[in-house]
Amino acid sequence: MTMTLEALKQLDDRIQASVNRIQELQRENEALVKRLAESEQRFNETQARSSSERQQHETERGEIKARIEKILARFDGLDLG
């Protein structure tokens, strides 16, 4: 009979250890899910900023190109001969 009670105690200890480990893993998983969501949000914000900056650079580039073309057109209109 004592052997059976000892075996049950060991089984109970193992089950409790497993339950504790599962709870620990669930908490870790929740923390990782939260970190992933935060990382995805930062990535999306960075992408949006990069896209906005790229668009601004393209606009500025177009403006500079137009100004250079105007200056060159004025030189073309000069009679240097």
Order of alpha helices (4+ residues) and beta strands (2+ residues): alpha
